[in-house]
Amino acid sequence: MPNILITGGAKRLGADVARHFAALGWTVVVHYRSSATEAEALAEELNRNRKVCALVQGALDSQRACHAVFDGARAAFGPVDLLLNNASSFVNDDITDLTDASFDTHFEVNLRAPVFLAQAMDAQGDNAHGLIVNMLDNKLDALNPDFFTYTVSKAALKAATEMLALRFDGRPRVCGIAPSIVLISGKQSQENFVKSSRINPLKRRVSPADIAATVEYLWNDGAANGQIVTLDGGQALWALPRDVAFLVKEGQAG
């Protein structure tokens, strides 16, 4: 059965994708850094009937650390067939107040880790049917200045996604998913989330189930390579001047 490695997979979106693929009969390796309680609970849930989930703990702050995480996944269930680079740093900053720490953290998690994990997957060989999926952001289709360093790091990851798709020549394939807001985050209120998640032509929220189904689709469609699938209900078509969370606060949308 195929094997998927999900970084940052212990909770939130990553956990939902893990449940989706376990239900399909896949073996699932859930990576986590500090969310041990959530990771162990998820593994217990998924392994209730049979052993389908393994955990691998580790930082993603260096080439060596990324390779160690990947090697841990291979040790659990064999070669990694699908790598979902889901771990992400998402903190608001602005060009006027960004710091070395903010800049380094975003690029460490959002760019360097996916690149070195892709390097590890390439090195394992036997990638004729492999796939790497990088989580991006629909902001890249309609840029605004909010979440400055986060957005720049994801823009770099989009470029890396396309370059890796060319370099690997389909062994493995490399694609990306660029969703709009999916889950409440940070200090966002529930009311703000409900309103901001529906600011799109379809007036519907993009759900974790939408993301999981798209990962599955990219796996099943062997022709998909270098594609970035935007899931935002058409929001990017509106070219909004600010992040939707701030538009709701300012009463400009919702």
FIKOLZA-1660 file (N, C-alpha, C; in steps of 0.1 Angstrom, whole numbers, plus 5000, padded with zeros to 4 digits):
% residues 254
   i   px   py   pz ch aa at
   1 5009 4988 5000  A  M  N
   1 5000 5000 5000  A  M CA
   1 5009 5012 5000  A  M  C
   2 5004 5024 4994  A  P  N
   2 5013 5036 4994  A  P CA
   2 5015 5042 5007  A  P  C
   3 5025 5050 5008  A  N  N
   3 5030 5055 5021  A  N CA
   3 5031 5071 5019  A  N  C
   4 5024 5078 5028  A  I  N
   4 5025 5093 5028  A  I CA
   4 5032 5098 5040  A  I  C
   5 5041 5108 5039  A  L  N
   5 5047 5115 5050  A  L CA
   5 5041 5129 5050  A  L  C
   6 5035 5133 5061  A  I  N
   6 5029 5146 5063  A  I CA
   6 5037 5154 5073  A  I  C
   7 5043 5165 5070  A  T  N
   7 5050 5173 5080  A  T CA
   7 5040 5182 5087  A  T  C
   8 5042 5184 5099  A  G  N
   8 5033 5192 5107  A  G CA
   8 5019 5185 5107  A  G  C
   9 5019 5172 5108  A  G  N
   9 5007 5164 5106  A  G CA
   9 4999 5160 5119  A  G  C
  10 5003 5165 5131  A  A  N
  10 4997 5161 5143  A  A CA
  10 4984 5167 5146  A  A  C
  11 4981 5179 5140  A  K  N
  11 4968 5185 5143  A  K CA
  11 4964 5194 5131  A  K  C
  12 4952 5200 5133  A  R  N
  12 4947 5209 5123  A  R CA
  12 4947 5202 5109  A  R  C
  13 4951 5209 5099  A  L  N
  13 4949 5205 5085  A  L CA
  13 4957 5191 5083  A  L  C
  14 4969 5191 5088  A  G  N
  14 4977 5179 5086  A  G CA
  14 4970 5166 5091  A  G  C
  15 4964 5167 5103  A  A  N
  15 4957 5156 5109  A  A CA
  15 4945 5152 5101  A  A  C
  16 4938 5162 5095  A  D  N
  16 4927 5158 5086  A  D CA
  16 4931 5151 5074  A  D  C
  17 4942 5155 5068  A  V  N
  17 4948 5148 5056  A  V CA
  17 4952 5134 5060  A  V  C
  18 4958 5132 5072  A  A  N
  18 4962 5119 5077  A  A CA
  18 4950 5110 5078  A  A  C
  19 4939 5115 5084  A  R  N
  19 4927 5107 5085  A  R CA
  19 4922 5103 5071  A  R  C
  20 4922 5112 5062  A  H  N
  20 4917 5109 5048  A  H CA
  20 4925 5098 5042  A  H  C
  21 4938 5099 5042  A  F  N
  21 4946 5088 5036  A  F CA
  21 4946 5075 5043  A  F  C
  22 4945 5076 5056  A  A  N
  22 4944 5063 5064  A  A CA
  22 4931 5056 5060  A  A  C
  23 4920 5064 5058  A  A  N
  23 4907 5058 5054  A  A CA
  23 4908 5052 5040  A  A  C
  24 4917 5057 5032  A  L  N
  24 4919 5051 5018  A  L CA
  24 4927 5038 5018  A  L  C
  25 4933 5035 5030  A  G  N
  25 4941 5023 5031  A  G CA
  25 4956 5025 5030  A  G  C
  26 4960 5038 5030  A  W  N
  26 4974 5041 5030  A  W CA
  26 4980 5039 5043  A  W  C
  27 4994 5038 5044  A  T  N
  27 5001 5039 5056  A  T CA
  27 5005 5054 5057  A  T  C
  28 5005 5059 5069  A  V  N
  28 5007 5074 5071  A  V CA
  28 5017 5076 5081  A  V  C
  29 5027 5084 5078  A  V  N
  29 5037 5088 5087  A  V CA
  29 5035 5103 5091  A  V  C
  30 5032 5106 5103  A  V  N
  30 5029 5119 5108  A  V CA
  30 5041 5125 5115  A  V  C
  31 5046 5136 5109  A  H  N
  31 5057 5143 5115  A  H CA
  31 5052 5153 5125  A  H  C
  32 5059 5155 5136  A  Y  N
  32 5056 5166 5145  A  Y CA
  32 5069 5171 5151  A  Y  C
  33 5068 5183 5156  A  R  N
  33 5080 5189 5163  A  R CA
  33 5078 5189 5178  A  R  C
  34 5067 5195 5183  A  S  N
  34 5065 5196 5197  A  S CA
  34 5051 5192 5201  A  S  C
  35 5042 5189 5192  A  S  N
  35 5028 5185 5195  A  S CA
  35 5027 5170 5198  A  S  C
  36 5035 5165 5208  A  A  N
  36 5035 5151 5211  A  A CA
  36 5021 5146 5215  A  A  C
  37 5014 5153 5224  A  T  N
  37 5001 5149 5228  A  T CA
  37 4992 5146 5217  A  T  C
  38 4991 5156 5208  A  E  N
  38 4982 5155 5197  A  E CA
  38 4986 5144 5187  A  E  C
  39 4999 5143 5185  A  A  N
  39 5004 5132 5176  A  A CA
  39 5001 5118 5181  A  A  C
  40 5003 5116 5194  A  E  N
  40 5000 5103 5200  A  E CA
  40 4985 5100 5200  A  E  C
  41 4977 5110 5202  A  A  N
  41 4963 5108 5202  A  A CA
  41 4958 5104 5187  A  A  C
  42 4964 5111 5178  A  L  N
  42 4960 5108 5164  A  L CA
  42 4965 5094 5160  A  L  C
  43 4977 5090 5164  A  A  N
  43 4982 5077 5160  A  A CA
  43 4973 5066 5167  A  A  C
  44 4969 5069 5179  A  E  N
  44 4960 5059 5186  A  E CA
  44 4947 5058 5179  A  E  C
  45 4942 5069 5174  A  E  N
  45 4929 5069 5167  A  E CA
  45 4930 5061 5154  A  E  C
  46 4941 5064 5146  A  L  N
  46 4942 5058 5133  A  L CA
  46 4946 5043 5134  A  L  C
  47 4953 5039 5145  A  N  N
  47 4957 5025 5146  A  N CA
  47 4947 5017 5154  A  N  C
  48 4935 5021 5156  A  R  N
  48 4926 5014 5164  A  R CA
  48 4923 5000 5158  A  R  C
  49 4922 4999 5145  A  N  N
  49 4919 4986 5139  A  N CA
  49 4931 4979 5134  A  N  C
  50 4940 4986 5129  A  R  N
  50 4953 4980 5123  A  R CA
  50 4963 4991 5123  A  R  C
  51 4976 4987 5122  A  K  N
  51 4987 4996 5122  A  K CA
  51 4988 5003 5109  A  K  C
  52 4984 5015 5108  A  V  N
  52 4985 5023 5096  A  V CA
  52 4993 5036 5098  A  V  C
  53 4995 5040 5110  A  C  N
  53 5001 5053 5113  A  C CA
  53 5014 5052 5122  A  C  C
  54 5024 5058 5118  A  A  N
  54 5037 5059 5126  A  A CA
  54 5040 5074 5128  A  A  C
  55 5047 5077 5139  A  L  N
  55 5051 5090 5142  A  L CA
  55 5066 5092 5140  A  L  C
  56 5070 5104 5136  A  V  N
  56 5084 5108 5136  A  V CA
  56 5085 5122 5141  A  V  C
  57 5093 5124 5151  A  Q  N
  57 5095 5137 5158  A  Q CA
  57 5108 5143 5153  A  Q  C
  58 5108 5156 5152  A  G  N
  58 5120 5163 5149  A  G CA
  58 5118 5177 5144  A  G  C
  59 5129 5185 5145  A  A  N
  59 5129 5198 5140  A  A CA
  59 5131 5197 5125  A  A  C
  60 5128 5208 5118  A  L  N
  60 5131 5209 5104  A  L CA
  60 5140 5221 5101  A  L  C
  61 5150 5223 5110  A  D  N
  61 5158 5235 5110  A  D CA
  61 5171 5234 5103  A  D  C
  62 5174 5223 5097  A  S  N
  62 5187 5221 5090  A  S CA
  62 5185 5210 5079  A  S  C
  63 5195 5209 5071  A  Q  N
  63 5195 5198 5061  A  Q CA
  63 5195 5184 5068  A  Q  C
  64 5204 5183 5078  A  R  N
  64 5205 5171 5085  A  R CA
  64 5192 5167 5092  A  R  C
  65 5186 5177 5099  A  A  N
  65 5173 5174 5106  A  A CA
  65 5162 5169 5096  A  A  C
  66 5161 5176 5084  A  C  N
  66 5151 5172 5075  A  C CA
  66 5154 5158 5069  A  C  C
  67 5166 5154 5067  A  H  N
  67 5169 5141 5062  A  H CA
  67 5167 5131 5073  A  H  C
  68 5169 5134 5086  A  A  N
  68 5166 5125 5097  A  A CA
  68 5151 5122 5098  A  A  C
  69 5143 5132 5096  A  V  N
  69 5128 5130 5096  A  V CA
  69 5124 5121 5084  A  V  C
  70 5130 5124 5073  A  F  N
  70 5126 5116 5061  A  F CA
  70 5131 5101 5063  A  F  C
  71 5143 5099 5069  A  D  N
  71 5148 5086 5071  A  D CA
  71 5139 5079 5081  A  D  C
  72 5134 5086 5091  A  G  N
  72 5125 5080 5101  A  G CA
  72 5112 5075 5095  A  G  C
  73 5107 5083 5085  A  A  N
  73 5095 5079 5078  A  A CA
  73 5098 5066 5070  A  A  C
  74 5109 5065 5063  A  R  N
  74 5113 5053 5055  A  R CA
  74 5114 5041 5064  A  R  C
  75 5120 5043 5076  A  A  N
  75 5121 5032 5085  A  A CA
  75 5108 5027 5090  A  A  C
  76 5098 5035 5090  A  A  N
  76 5085 5030 5095  A  A CA
  76 5078 5021 5086  A  A  C
  77 5077 5026 5073  A  F  N
  77 5068 5018 5063  A  F CA
  77 5075 5016 5050  A  F  C
  78 5088 5019 5049  A  G  N
  78 5094 5018 5036  A  G CA
  78 5095 5031 5028  A  G  C
  79 5098 5031 5015  A  P  N
  79 5099 5043 5007  A  P CA
  79 5087 5052 5008  A  P  C
  80 5089 5065 5008  A  V  N
  80 5079 5075 5009  A  V CA
  80 5073 5076 4994  A  V  C
  81 5061 5074 4992  A  D  N
  81 5054 5076 4979  A  D CA
  81 5049 5090 4977  A  D  C
  82 5044 5096 4988  A  L  N
  82 5038 5109 4987  A  L CA
  82 5043 5118 4999  A  L  C
  83 5050 5129 4996  A  L  N
  83 5055 5138 5006  A  L CA
  83 5046 5150 5006  A  L  C
  84 5039 5153 5017  A  L  N
  84 5031 5165 5018  A  L CA
  84 5038 5175 5027  A  L  C
  85 5044 5186 5021  A  N  N
  85 5051 5196 5029  A  N CA
  85 5040 5205 5035  A  N  C
  86 5035 5202 5046  A  N  N
  86 5024 5209 5052  A  N CA
  86 5028 5218 5064  A  N  C
  87 5039 5215 5070  A  A  N
  87 5044 5223 5082  A  A CA
  87 5046 5237 5077  A  A  C
  88 5042 5247 5085  A  S  N
  88 5043 5261 5080  A  S CA
  88 5043 5271 5092  A  S  C
  89 5051 5281 5090  A  S  N
  89 5051 5293 5099  A  S CA
  89 5042 5304 5093  A  S  C
  90 5033 5309 5101  A  F  N
  90 5023 5319 5096  A  F CA
  90 5021 5329 5107  A  F  C
  91 5030 5340 5107  A  V  N
  91 5029 5351 5116  A  V CA
  91 5029 5364 5108  A  V  C
  92 5020 5373 5112  A  N  N
  92 5019 5385 5105  A  N CA
  92 5031 5394 5108  A  N  C
  93 5037 5400 5098  A  D  N
  93 5046 5411 5100  A  D CA
  93 5045 5420 5088  A  D  C
  94 5052 5431 5089  A  D  N
  94 5052 5442 5079  A  D CA
  94 5066 5446 5076  A  D  C
  95 5069 5452 5064  A  I  N
  95 5082 5456 5061  A  I CA
  95 5087 5466 5071  A  I  C
  96 5078 5473 5078  A  T  N
  96 5083 5483 5087  A  T CA
  96 5087 5477 5101  A  T  C
  97 5083 5465 5104  A  D  N
  97 5087 5460 5117  A  D CA
  97 5092 5445 5117  A  D  C
  98 5095 5440 5105  A  L  N
  98 5100 5426 5105  A  L CA
  98 5114 5426 5111  A  L  C
  99 5117 5414 5116  A  T  N
  99 5130 5412 5123  A  T CA
  99 5138 5400 5117  A  T  C
 100 5150 5399 5121  A  D  N
 100 5158 5387 5116  A  D CA
 100 5151 5374 5120  A  D  C
 101 5146 5374 5133  A  A  N
 101 5139 5362 5138  A  A CA
 101 5127 5358 5130  A  A  C
 102 5119 5368 5127  A  S  N
 102 5107 5365 5119  A  S CA
 102 5111 5360 5105  A  S  C
 103 5120 5367 5099  A  F  N
 103 5124 5364 5085  A  F CA
 103 5130 5350 5085  A  F  C
 104 5139 5346 5094  A  D  N
 104 5146 5333 5094  A  D CA
 104 5136 5322 5097  A  D  C
 105 5126 5324 5106  A  T  N
 105 5117 5314 5110  A  T CA
 105 5108 5310 5098  A  T  C
 106 5103 5320 5091  A  H  N
 106 5094 5318 5079  A  H CA
 106 5102 5310 5068  A  H  C
 107 5114 5315 5066  A  F  N
 107 5121 5308 5055  A  F CA
 107 5126 5295 5058  A  F  C
 108 5129 5293 5071  A  E  N
 108 5134 5279 5076  A  E CA
 108 5123 5269 5074  A  E  C
 109 5111 5272 5078  A  V  N
 109 5100 5262 5078  A  V CA
 109 5093 5262 5065  A  V  C
 110 5091 5273 5059  A  N  N
 110 5082 5274 5046  A  N CA
 110 5090 5272 5034  A  N  C
 111 5103 5273 5034  A  L  N
 111 5111 5271 5022  A  L CA
 111 5122 5261 5023  A  L  C
 112 5131 5263 5033  A  R  N
 112 5143 5254 5034  A  R CA
 112 5139 5240 5037  A  R  C
 113 5129 5238 5046  A  A  N
 113 5125 5224 5050  A  A CA
 113 5119 5217 5038  A  A  C
 114 5110 5222 5031  A  P  N
 114 5104 5215 5019  A  P CA
 114 5115 5212 5008  A  P  C
 115 5125 5221 5007  A  V  N
 115 5135 5219 4997  A  V CA
 115 5144 5207 5001  A  V  C
 116 5148 5207 5014  A  F  N
 116 5157 5196 5018  A  F CA
 116 5149 5183 5019  A  F  C
 117 5137 5183 5022  A  L  N
 117 5129 5171 5022  A  L CA
 117 5127 5165 5008  A  L  C
 118 5125 5174 4998  A  A  N
 118 5125 5170 4984  A  A CA
 118 5138 5164 4980  A  A  C
 119 5149 5170 4985  A  Q  N
 119 5162 5164 4982  A  Q CA
 119 5163 5150 4988  A  Q  C
 120 5158 5148 5000  A  A  N
 120 5159 5135 5006  A  A CA
 120 5150 5125 4998  A  A  C
 121 5139 5129 4993  A  M  N
 121 5130 5120 4986  A  M CA
 121 5137 5117 4972  A  M  C
 122 5143 5126 4966  A  D  N
 122 5150 5123 4954  A  D CA
 122 5161 5113 4956  A  D  C
 123 5168 5114 4967  A  A  N
 123 5179 5105 4970  A  A CA
 123 5175 5091 4973  A  A  C
 124 5162 5089 4977  A  Q  N
 124 5158 5075 4980  A  Q CA
 124 5157 5067 4968  A  Q  C
 125 5156 5073 4956  A  G  N
 125 5155 5065 4944  A  G CA
 125 5141 5060 4943  A  G  C
 126 5138 5051 4933  A  D  N
 126 5125 5045 4931  A  D CA
 126 5114 5054 4933  A  D  C
 127 5114 5066 4926  A  N  N
 127 5104 5076 4926  A  N CA
 127 5095 5076 4914  A  N  C
 128 5095 5066 4906  A  A  N
 128 5088 5066 4894  A  A CA
 128 5073 5069 4895  A  A  C
 129 5067 5066 4907  A  H  N
 129 5053 5069 4909  A  H CA
 129 5052 5079 4921  A  H  C
 130 5063 5085 4925  A  G  N
 130 5062 5094 4937  A  G CA
 130 5057 5108 4934  A  G  C
 131 5053 5115 4944  A  L  N
 131 5047 5128 4943  A  L CA
 131 5051 5136 4956  A  L  C
 132 5055 5149 4953  A  I  N
 132 5057 5159 4964  A  I CA
 132 5046 5169 4962  A  I  C
 133 5039 5173 4973  A  V  N
 133 5029 5183 4972  A  V CA
 133 5033 5194 4983  A  V  C
 134 5035 5206 4978  A  N  N
 134 5039 5217 4987  A  N CA
 134 5026 5226 4989  A  N  C
 135 5024 5229 5002  A  M  N
 135 5013 5238 5006  A  M CA
 135 5017 5252 5004  A  M  C
 136 5010 5259 4995  A  L  N
 136 5013 5273 4992  A  L CA
 136 5001 5282 4997  A  L  C
 137 4997 5292 4990  A  D  N
 137 4987 5302 4995  A  D CA
 137 4982 5309 4983  A  D  C
 138 4968 5311 4983  A  N  N
 138 4962 5318 4971  A  N CA
 138 4966 5333 4971  A  N  C
 139 4972 5338 4981  A  K  N
 139 4978 5352 4981  A  K CA
 139 4988 5353 4969  A  K  C
 140 4994 5343 4965  A  L  N
 140 5004 5344 4955  A  L CA
 140 4998 5347 4941  A  L  C
 141 4985 5344 4940  A  D  N
 141 4978 5348 4927  A  D CA
 141 4972 5362 4927  A  D  C
 142 4972 5369 4939  A  A  N
 142 4968 5382 4940  A  A CA
 142 4974 5389 4952  A  A  C
 143 4986 5393 4950  A  L  N
 143 4995 5398 4961  A  L CA
 143 4989 5410 4968  A  L  C
 144 4990 5410 4982  A  N  N
 144 4988 5422 4990  A  N CA
 144 4999 5422 5000  A  N  C
 145 5002 5434 5007  A  P  N
 145 5013 5435 5015  A  P CA
 145 5013 5429 5029  A  P  C
 146 5001 5423 5033  A  D  N
 146 5000 5418 5046  A  D CA
 146 5007 5404 5047  A  D  C
 147 5011 5401 5060  A  F  N
 147 5018 5389 5062  A  F CA
 147 5031 5388 5053  A  F  C
 148 5039 5399 5054  A  F  N
 148 5049 5401 5044  A  F CA
 148 5059 5390 5043  A  F  C
 149 5066 5386 5054  A  T  N
 149 5076 5376 5052  A  T CA
 149 5070 5362 5049  A  T  C
 150 5059 5359 5055  A  Y  N
 150 5052 5346 5052  A  Y CA
 150 5049 5346 5037  A  Y  C
 151 5044 5356 5031  A  T  N
 151 5041 5356 5017  A  T CA
 151 5053 5355 5008  A  T  C
 152 5064 5362 5012  A  V  N
 152 5076 5361 5004  A  V CA
 152 5082 5347 5004  A  V  C
 153 5081 5341 5016  A  S  N
 153 5086 5327 5017  A  S CA
 153 5078 5317 5009  A  S  C
 154 5065 5319 5008  A  K  N
 154 5056 5310 5000  A  K CA
 154 5058 5313 4985  A  K  C
 155 5061 5325 4982  A  A  N
 155 5064 5328 4968  A  A CA
 155 5077 5321 4964  A  A  C
 156 5087 5321 4972  A  A  N
 156 5099 5314 4969  A  A CA
 156 5096 5299 4968  A  A  C
 157 5087 5293 4977  A  L  N
 157 5084 5279 4976  A  L CA
 157 5077 5276 4963  A  L  C
 158 5068 5285 4958  A  K  N
 158 5062 5283 4945  A  K CA
 158 5072 5282 4934  A  K  C
 159 5082 5290 4935  A  A  N
 159 5093 5290 4925  A  A CA
 159 5100 5277 4926  A  A  C
 160 5103 5272 4938  A  A  N
 160 5110 5260 4940  A  A CA
 160 5102 5248 4935  A  A  C
 161 5089 5249 4937  A  T  N
 161 5080 5238 4933  A  T CA
 161 5081 5236 4917  A  T  C
 162 5081 5247 4910  A  E  N
 162 5082 5246 4896  A  E CA
 162 5096 5242 4891  A  E  C
 163 5106 5247 4898  A  M  N
 163 5120 5243 4895  A  M CA
 163 5122 5228 4897  A  M  C
 164 5117 5223 4909  A  L  N
 164 5119 5209 4912  A  L CA
 164 5111 5200 4902  A  L  C
 165 5099 5204 4898  A  A  N
 165 5092 5196 4888  A  A CA
 165 5100 5195 4875  A  A  C
 166 5107 5205 4872  A  L  N
 166 5116 5204 4860  A  L CA
 166 5128 5196 4862  A  L  C
 167 5134 5197 4874  A  R  N
 167 5146 5190 4877  A  R CA
 167 5144 5175 4878  A  R  C
 168 5133 5171 4885  A  F  N
 168 5131 5157 4888  A  F CA
 168 5125 5150 4876  A  F  C
 169 5119 5158 4866  A  D  N
 169 5114 5152 4854  A  D CA
 169 5104 5141 4857  A  D  C
 170 5095 5143 4867  A  G  N
 170 5085 5134 4870  A  G CA
 170 5088 5122 4879  A  G  C
 171 5101 5122 4884  A  R  N
 171 5105 5111 4893  A  R CA
 171 5112 5116 4905  A  R  C
 172 5104 5122 4915  A  P  N
 172 5090 5122 4916  A  P CA
 172 5084 5135 4909  A  P  C
 173 5070 5134 4907  A  R  N
 173 5063 5146 4903  A  R CA
 173 5063 5156 4915  A  R  C
 174 5061 5169 4912  A  V  N
 174 5061 5179 4922  A  V CA
 174 5049 5189 4918  A  V  C
 175 5040 5191 4928  A  C  N
 175 5029 5200 4926  A  C CA
 175 5027 5209 4938  A  C  C
 176 5017 5218 4937  A  G  N
 176 5014 5226 4949  A  G CA
 176 4999 5228 4950  A  G  C
 177 4995 5232 4962  A  I  N
 177 4981 5235 4965  A  I CA
 177 4981 5249 4972  A  I  C
 178 4973 5258 4966  A  A  N
 178 4973 5272 4971  A  A CA
 178 4959 5275 4976  A  A  C
 179 4956 5273 4989  A  P  N
 179 4942 5276 4994  A  P CA
 179 4941 5290 4999  A  P  C
 180 4929 5294 5001  A  S  N
 180 4926 5306 5009  A  S CA
 180 4925 5301 5023  A  S  C
 181 4920 5310 5032  A  I  N
 181 4919 5307 5046  A  I CA
 181 4911 5294 5048  A  I  C
 182 4916 5284 5056  A  V  N
 182 4910 5271 5058  A  V CA
 182 4906 5270 5072  A  V  C
 183 4914 5274 5082  A  L  N
 183 4912 5272 5096  A  L CA
 183 4914 5285 5104  A  L  C
 184 4908 5287 5115  A  I  N
 184 4910 5298 5123  A  I CA
 184 4924 5298 5128  A  I  C
 185 4931 5310 5129  A  S  N
 185 4945 5310 5133  A  S CA
 185 4948 5322 5142  A  S  C
 186 4958 5320 5150  A  G  N
 186 4963 5332 5158  A  G CA
 186 4953 5337 5167  A  G  C
 187 4951 5351 5167  A  K  N
 187 4942 5358 5176  A  K CA
 187 4929 5360 5168  A  K  C
 188 4927 5354 5157  A  Q  N
 188 4914 5356 5149  A  Q CA
 188 4902 5352 5157  A  Q  C
 189 4892 5360 5157  A  S  N
 189 4879 5356 5164  A  S CA
 189 4871 5346 5155  A  S  C
 190 4862 5338 5161  A  Q  N
 190 4854 5329 5153  A  Q CA
 190 4845 5337 5144  A  Q  C
 191 4840 5349 5148  A  E  N
 191 4832 5357 5139  A  E CA
 191 4840 5362 5127  A  E  C
 192 4852 5366 5129  A  N  N
 192 4860 5371 5118  A  N CA
 192 4863 5359 5109  A  N  C
 193 4866 5348 5114  A  F  N
 193 4869 5336 5106  A  F CA
 193 4857 5332 5097  A  F  C
 194 4846 5332 5103  A  V  N
 194 4834 5328 5095  A  V CA
 194 4832 5338 5084  A  V  C
 195 4833 5350 5086  A  K  N
 195 4831 5360 5076  A  K CA
 195 4842 5360 5065  A  K  C
 196 4855 5360 5070  A  S  N
 196 4866 5361 5061  A  S CA
 196 4867 5348 5052  A  S  C
 197 4864 5337 5057  A  S  N
 197 4865 5324 5050  A  S CA
 197 4855 5323 5038  A  S  C
 198 4845 5332 5038  A  R  N
 198 4835 5332 5027  A  R CA
 198 4836 5344 5018  A  R  C
 199 4847 5351 5019  A  I  N
 199 4849 5362 5009  A  I CA
 199 4854 5357 4996  A  I  C
 200 4845 5352 4988  A  N  N
 200 4849 5347 4975  A  N CA
 200 4836 5346 4966  A  N  C
 201 4837 5345 4953  A  P  N
 201 4825 5344 4945  A  P CA
 201 4816 5333 4949  A  P  C
 202 4821 5322 4954  A  L  N
 202 4812 5311 4958  A  L CA
 202 4805 5313 4971  A  L  C
 203 4811 5322 4979  A  K  N
 203 4806 5325 4993  A  K CA
 203 4806 5312 5001  A  K  C
 204 4817 5304 5000  A  R  N
 204 4818 5292 5008  A  R CA
 204 4832 5291 5013  A  R  C
 205 4834 5285 5024  A  R  N
 205 4847 5282 5030  A  R CA
 205 4854 5271 5023  A  R  C
 206 4867 5272 5022  A  V  N
 206 4875 5261 5017  A  V CA
 206 4878 5252 5030  A  V  C
 207 4875 5239 5029  A  S  N
 207 4876 5231 5041  A  S CA
 207 4888 5222 5040  A  S  C
 208 4892 5216 5051  A  P  N
 208 4903 5206 5051  A  P CA
 208 4900 5195 5042  A  P  C
 209 4887 5191 5041  A  A  N
 209 4883 5180 5032  A  A CA
 209 4886 5184 5017  A  A  C
 210 4885 5196 5014  A  D  N
 210 4888 5201 5000  A  D CA
 210 4903 5199 4998  A  D  C
 211 4911 5202 5008  A  I  N
 211 4926 5201 5006  A  I CA
 211 4929 5186 5005  A  I  C
 212 4924 5177 5013  A  A  N
 212 4927 5163 5013  A  A CA
 212 4923 5157 5000  A  A  C
 213 4911 5161 4995  A  A  N
 213 4906 5155 4982  A  A CA
 213 4915 5160 4971  A  A  C
 214 4921 5172 4971  A  T  N
 214 4930 5176 4961  A  T CA
 214 4943 5169 4961  A  T  C
 215 4948 5167 4973  A  V  N
 215 4961 5159 4974  A  V CA
 215 4958 5145 4968  A  V  C
 216 4947 5139 4971  A  E  N
 216 4944 5126 4965  A  E CA
 216 4943 5127 4950  A  E  C
 217 4936 5137 4945  A  Y  N
 217 4935 5139 4930  A  Y CA
 217 4949 5140 4924  A  Y  C
 218 4957 5148 4930  A  L  N
 218 4971 5150 4924  A  L CA
 218 4978 5137 4923  A  L  C
 219 4976 5128 4933  A  W  N
 219 4982 5115 4933  A  W CA
 219 4977 5107 4922  A  W  C
 220 4964 5107 4920  A  N  N
 220 4957 5098 4910  A  N CA
 220 4960 5103 4896  A  N  C
 221 4961 5116 4894  A  D  N
 221 4963 5121 4881  A  D CA
 221 4978 5121 4877  A  D  C
 222 4983 5111 4871  A  G  N
 222 4997 5110 4868  A  G CA
 222 5002 5120 4858  A  G  C
 223 4993 5128 4852  A  A  N
 223 4998 5139 4843  A  A CA
 223 5001 5152 4850  A  A  C
 224 4997 5153 4863  A  A  N
 224 4999 5165 4870  A  A CA
 224 5014 5166 4875  A  A  C
 225 5021 5176 4870  A  N  N
 225 5035 5178 4874  A  N CA
 225 5038 5193 4872  A  N  C
 226 5042 5200 4883  A  G  N
 226 5044 5214 4882  A  G CA
 226 5032 5223 4883  A  G  C
 227 5020 5216 4885  A  Q  N
 227 5008 5224 4886  A  Q CA
 227 5006 5229 4900  A  Q  C
 228 5000 5241 4901  A  I  N
 228 4996 5247 4913  A  I CA
 228 4981 5248 4913  A  I  C
 229 4974 5241 4922  A  V  N
 229 4960 5241 4922  A  V CA
 229 4955 5251 4933  A  V  C
 230 4949 5262 4928  A  T  N
 230 4943 5272 4937  A  T CA
 230 4929 5268 4942  A  T  C
 231 4927 5268 4955  A  L  N
 231 4914 5265 4961  A  L CA
 231 4910 5277 4969  A  L  C
 232 4902 5285 4963  A  D  N
 232 4898 5297 4970  A  D CA
 232 4884 5302 4966  A  D  C
 233 4876 5294 4959  A  G  N
 233 4863 5299 4955  A  G CA
 233 4864 5310 4945  A  G  C
 234 4875 5312 4939  A  G  N
 234 4877 5323 4930  A  G CA
 234 4881 5336 4936  A  G  C
 235 4885 5336 4949  A  Q  N
 235 4888 5348 4956  A  Q CA
 235 4899 5356 4949  A  Q  C
 236 4909 5349 4944  A  A  N
 236 4921 5356 4938  A  A CA
 236 4916 5365 4926  A  A  C
 237 4905 5361 4920  A  L  N
 237 4900 5369 4908  A  L CA
 237 4897 5383 4912  A  L  C
 238 4893 5385 4925  A  W  N
 238 4889 5398 4929  A  W CA
 238 4901 5408 4932  A  W  C
 239 4913 5402 4933  A  A  N
 239 4925 5410 4936  A  A CA
 239 4923 5419 4947  A  A  C
 240 4920 5414 4959  A  L  N
 240 4917 5422 4971  A  L CA
 240 4929 5429 4975  A  L  C
 241 4928 5442 4980  A  P  N
 241 4939 5450 4984  A  P CA
 241 4946 5446 4997  A  P  C
 242 4939 5438 5006  A  R  N
 242 4944 5434 5018  A  R CA
 242 4940 5419 5021  A  R  C
 243 4947 5414 5031  A  D  N
 243 4943 5400 5036  A  D CA
 243 4928 5401 5041  A  D  C
 244 4921 5390 5038  A  V  N
 244 4906 5390 5041  A  V CA
 244 4904 5393 5056  A  V  C
 245 4912 5388 5065  A  A  N
 245 4910 5390 5079  A  A CA
 245 4910 5405 5083  A  A  C
 246 4918 5413 5076  A  F  N
 246 4919 5427 5078  A  F CA
 246 4907 5435 5071  A  F  C
 247 4902 5429 5060  A  L  N
 247 4891 5435 5053  A  L CA
 247 4879 5434 5062  A  L  C
 248 4877 5423 5069  A  V  N
 248 4866 5421 5078  A  V CA
 248 4866 5431 5089  A  V  C
 249 4878 5433 5095  A  K  N
 249 4880 5442 5106  A  K CA
 249 4877 5456 5102  A  K  C
 250 4880 5459 5090  A  E  N
 250 4878 5473 5085  A  E CA
 250 4864 5475 5079  A  E  C
 251 4856 5465 5079  A  G  N
 251 4843 5466 5074  A  G CA
 251 4842 5468 5059  A  G  C
 252 4853 5463 5052  A  Q  N
 252 4853 5465 5037  A  Q CA
 252 4848 5453 5030  A  Q  C
 253 4845 5442 5037  A  A  N
 253 4840 5430 5031  A  A CA
 253 4833 5422 5041  A  A  C
 254 4825 5411 5037  A  G  N
 254 4818 5402 5046  A  G CA
 254 4804 5406 5047  A  G  C
% end
